[in-house]
Amino acid sequence: MFEQEYQDKLTTPEKAVLSIPDNGFLAHGNLQAEPPALLKAIEERLRSNDLKKLRVFHLGTSVYASKTILSPEMVDCVEAYLWTKQAIFPLAPRLISRPAYGNVRNFALSK
């Protein structure tokens, strides 16, 4: 019933990440929720300078992200933010950034 619609929407990781704008935001999970092919495609866009700056929100560096978009070589083009349980997106105007490790920042709520 939906087979044709499914086939029409199939794409490559490279095409799937083209809609990410320069200086955009990316939030991704870790472990099972970490999309290796998409992270690699994003890394390739960053390395080719097609995507110059990206802000990444993550739950902790895991295998694929640390080898692609959160690798030390990406420090000039990726701003990485580590979510803590206090950092809730609707409260973003009250968020402050504290230095953490490398290019990763921890979020905490401001008073």
Backbone bond lengths (Angstrom), bond angles and torsions (degrees), N, CA, C in turn:
res aa  C-N    CA-C-N  psi(-1)  N-CA   C-N-CA  omega(-1)  CA-C   N-CA-C  phi
1 M - - - 1.450 - - 1.536 111.29 -
2 F 1.335 117.18 -47.60 1.461 120.89 179.80 1.518 112.25 -105.53
3 E 1.306 117.38 11.01 1.466 121.61 -175.99 1.530 112.14 -59.45
4 Q 1.303 118.25 -43.77 1.463 120.43 -179.10 1.525 111.25 -66.57
5 E 1.322 116.60 -42.70 1.461 120.07 178.35 1.532 110.44 -61.29
6 Y 1.327 117.04 -41.22 1.461 122.00 176.92 1.529 110.36 -61.03
7 Q 1.299 117.01 -47.73 1.467 121.56 179.98 1.538 110.95 -61.57
8 D 1.328 117.17 -38.31 1.461 121.47 -179.71 1.529 112.37 -66.21
9 K 1.331 116.18 -28.54 1.467 120.20 -177.19 1.519 113.41 -91.37
10 L 1.305 118.47 -9.95 1.461 120.46 178.70 1.524 109.87 -62.30
11 T 1.326 116.19 139.16 1.456 120.46 -178.96 1.521 109.23 -150.44
12 T 1.287 116.74 179.10 1.461 121.70 177.92 1.531 108.79 -95.49
13 P 1.321 117.25 159.24 1.469 118.90 175.81 1.531 111.88 -58.12
14 E 1.322 116.89 -38.88 1.466 121.26 -179.80 1.523 111.85 -60.22
15 K 1.324 117.05 -43.26 1.469 120.09 178.26 1.523 111.34 -71.91
16 A 1.321 116.66 -34.05 1.466 120.88 -177.43 1.526 112.09 -64.63
17 V 1.328 118.09 -32.16 1.466 120.15 -176.85 1.528 113.39 -91.92
18 L 1.314 117.82 -0.53 1.466 120.53 179.86 1.522 113.22 -64.61
19 S 1.323 117.12 -23.40 1.468 119.99 -178.49 1.534 112.30 -80.08
20 I 1.329 118.77 -6.43 1.464 121.00 177.79 1.524 107.82 -73.88
21 P 1.342 117.04 118.94 1.471 119.22 -176.99 1.528 111.82 -79.82
22 D 1.321 115.17 157.08 1.451 120.39 174.12 1.522 108.34 -61.37
23 N 1.319 116.84 137.88 1.459 124.05 -177.69 1.528 111.52 66.06
24 G 1.315 116.28 23.61 1.455 121.19 -179.80 1.512 112.63 -83.61
25 F 1.320 115.05 179.25 1.453 123.37 178.98 1.520 109.41 -108.57
26 L 1.317 116.38 142.78 1.457 121.89 174.32 1.515 107.34 -135.34
27 A 1.317 117.23 125.05 1.458 121.68 174.22 1.516 106.90 -115.93
28 H 1.313 115.97 128.64 1.469 118.11 178.98 1.511 110.24 -140.53
29 G 1.306 114.42 155.76 1.454 120.79 178.59 1.512 110.86 -85.26
30 N 1.297 115.32 -170.44 1.453 119.18 176.39 1.527 109.21 -130.51
31 L 1.300 115.64 177.61 1.461 123.63 -178.00 1.532 109.89 56.27
32 Q 1.328 118.39 -117.35 1.462 120.26 -177.06 1.528 113.00 -67.40
33 A 1.326 117.42 -23.43 1.459 121.08 -177.77 1.521 112.60 -89.07
34 E 1.315 117.06 3.81 1.462 120.53 -178.92 1.534 109.28 -90.69
35 P 1.325 117.43 117.78 1.476 120.54 -176.85 1.536 112.22 -89.00
36 P 1.333 119.48 94.45 1.463 121.94 -174.47 1.523 114.39 -56.17
37 A 1.299 118.75 -44.59 1.470 121.20 -177.50 1.528 111.24 -66.35
38 L 1.319 117.50 -38.55 1.464 120.48 178.94 1.529 110.87 -70.52
39 L 1.331 117.25 -40.47 1.463 120.12 177.53 1.522 111.22 -62.48
40 K 1.313 117.05 -39.44 1.467 121.13 177.74 1.531 110.34 -65.21
41 A 1.324 117.13 -41.78 1.467 121.01 179.25 1.532 111.00 -65.41
42 I 1.324 117.39 -37.83 1.463 121.01 176.60 1.526 109.68 -65.86
43 E 1.327 116.67 -43.17 1.464 120.53 177.76 1.532 110.70 -57.96
44 E 1.314 116.68 -42.81 1.470 120.54 179.86 1.527 111.31 -63.01
45 R 1.333 117.15 -38.71 1.474 119.78 176.42 1.527 111.18 -64.73
46 L 1.331 116.42 -39.65 1.460 120.43 178.68 1.529 111.24 -66.63
47 R 1.312 117.04 -44.10 1.471 121.20 -178.93 1.527 111.86 -66.49
48 S 1.324 117.22 -32.50 1.464 120.45 179.78 1.533 111.95 -83.46
49 N 1.334 116.05 -1.75 1.462 122.93 -179.25 1.532 112.69 68.97
50 D 1.320 117.25 14.03 1.465 121.78 173.41 1.531 109.07 -70.23
51 L 1.304 115.75 -32.36 1.461 124.10 175.91 1.529 104.75 -120.51
52 K 1.325 116.61 114.89 1.464 119.65 -172.19 1.517 114.02 -90.16
53 K 1.338 117.38 -32.58 1.457 121.98 -176.85 1.519 109.46 -144.99
54 L 1.332 115.95 139.28 1.458 121.32 179.54 1.517 108.52 -144.94
55 R 1.328 116.34 136.54 1.461 121.96 174.68 1.522 107.67 -104.77
56 V 1.320 115.69 123.89 1.463 121.82 -173.52 1.526 110.08 -117.15
57 F 1.317 115.39 126.74 1.458 122.00 175.25 1.529 107.13 -108.21
58 H 1.326 116.10 126.59 1.464 119.28 -176.41 1.521 110.55 -142.30
59 L 1.317 115.91 165.41 1.462 122.13 -178.02 1.521 112.51 -94.60
60 G 1.280 117.41 2.27 1.456 121.71 -177.65 1.513 108.40 142.70
61 T 1.304 115.70 138.95 1.457 119.80 -177.62 1.511 109.91 -67.27
62 S 1.299 116.23 129.34 1.452 120.45 175.44 1.525 108.50 -126.40
63 V 1.290 116.85 -174.83 1.457 122.59 -167.09 1.528 114.17 -51.44
64 Y 1.312 118.55 -57.09 1.461 120.63 -172.17 1.523 112.86 -71.78
65 A 1.313 117.57 -42.93 1.466 119.89 179.48 1.521 111.08 -64.26
66 S 1.329 117.26 -40.02 1.462 119.71 -178.15 1.526 112.30 -69.69
67 K 1.318 117.24 -19.09 1.472 120.57 177.61 1.526 112.10 -96.19
68 T 1.325 117.14 -7.80 1.471 119.63 -177.63 1.527 109.82 -123.94
69 I 1.327 117.42 -99.32 1.466 120.81 -171.12 1.522 114.36 -71.57
70 L 1.330 118.99 -20.34 1.467 121.11 178.93 1.526 111.94 -106.33
71 S 1.308 116.98 16.64 1.460 119.95 177.55 1.525 109.08 -73.12
72 P 1.330 118.04 155.62 1.473 120.65 -179.14 1.531 113.82 -56.20
73 E 1.319 118.28 -29.33 1.463 121.37 179.79 1.521 112.89 -67.11
74 M 1.309 118.19 -16.61 1.459 122.42 -176.99 1.523 112.98 -93.55
75 V 1.331 117.73 4.30 1.464 121.54 -173.51 1.528 112.83 -58.42
76 D 1.314 118.55 -29.72 1.464 120.52 -179.15 1.525 113.93 -77.93
77 C 1.308 117.90 -19.28 1.464 119.00 -176.54 1.531 113.95 -122.16
78 V 1.331 117.96 -6.26 1.468 120.40 179.58 1.520 109.84 -121.97
79 E 1.316 115.51 124.09 1.465 121.28 170.52 1.519 105.64 -98.80
80 A 1.317 116.57 113.06 1.464 120.71 -176.83 1.518 110.13 -102.52
81 Y 1.324 115.71 134.81 1.452 122.19 -179.96 1.516 108.62 -123.63
82 L 1.321 114.88 127.46 1.462 121.20 178.91 1.525 108.31 -93.46
83 W 1.328 115.99 120.16 1.458 120.46 179.20 1.514 109.52 -74.30
84 T 1.322 115.56 136.50 1.455 120.70 170.50 1.513 106.76 -115.00
85 K 1.307 116.96 167.97 1.471 117.91 -176.61 1.522 112.33 -65.20
86 Q 1.340 117.90 -18.49 1.457 120.31 178.05 1.527 112.37 -80.72
87 A 1.326 117.02 -20.57 1.460 120.21 -175.55 1.515 110.18 -88.42
88 I 1.295 116.07 104.74 1.459 122.07 -177.59 1.525 107.80 -114.92
89 F 1.315 117.24 126.61 1.462 121.83 -170.70 1.529 114.62 -53.42
90 P 1.344 121.49 -43.16 1.473 118.58 179.32 1.533 113.04 -60.26
91 L 1.324 117.64 -18.71 1.455 120.74 179.98 1.525 111.41 -95.41
92 A 1.328 117.22 16.09 1.463 122.37 -174.92 1.524 114.43 -49.75
93 P 1.340 121.20 -39.14 1.471 118.55 179.04 1.527 113.42 -60.39
94 R 1.314 117.87 -23.18 1.461 121.17 -179.71 1.527 112.36 -93.61
95 L 1.317 117.98 1.08 1.458 120.31 -177.01 1.512 111.43 -79.72
96 I 1.307 114.94 141.38 1.458 120.51 171.91 1.517 107.64 -121.11
97 S 1.295 116.84 157.95 1.450 121.49 -178.68 1.524 109.20 -109.17
98 R 1.341 116.76 132.76 1.455 121.61 175.50 1.523 107.71 -117.62
99 P 1.344 118.11 138.64 1.462 119.58 177.89 1.528 110.65 -58.61
100 A 1.300 116.67 141.82 1.460 121.40 177.70 1.515 107.58 -123.37
101 Y 1.312 118.57 -107.40 1.456 121.29 -179.94 1.516 109.01 -127.39
102 G 1.322 116.55 141.50 1.455 120.99 179.77 1.514 111.24 57.15
103 N 1.316 115.74 -128.44 1.459 119.83 179.31 1.518 111.48 -100.12
104 V 1.325 117.51 17.05 1.462 122.18 -177.85 1.520 109.19 -99.46
105 R 1.314 116.32 134.55 1.456 121.70 178.39 1.525 109.24 -114.99
106 N 1.316 116.29 144.10 1.463 121.05 173.81 1.510 108.50 -93.83
107 F 1.330 116.22 139.38 1.452 120.68 176.62 1.521 109.14 -97.57
108 A 1.288 116.11 140.03 1.463 122.25 171.99 1.525 106.12 -140.60
109 L 1.293 116.13 157.24 1.458 119.58 179.32 1.516 109.93 -79.86
110 S 1.339 115.64 137.46 1.465 119.66 174.71 1.520 108.21 -79.59
111 K 1.280 116.53 160.61 1.479 121.58 179.85 1.507 110.71 -79.51
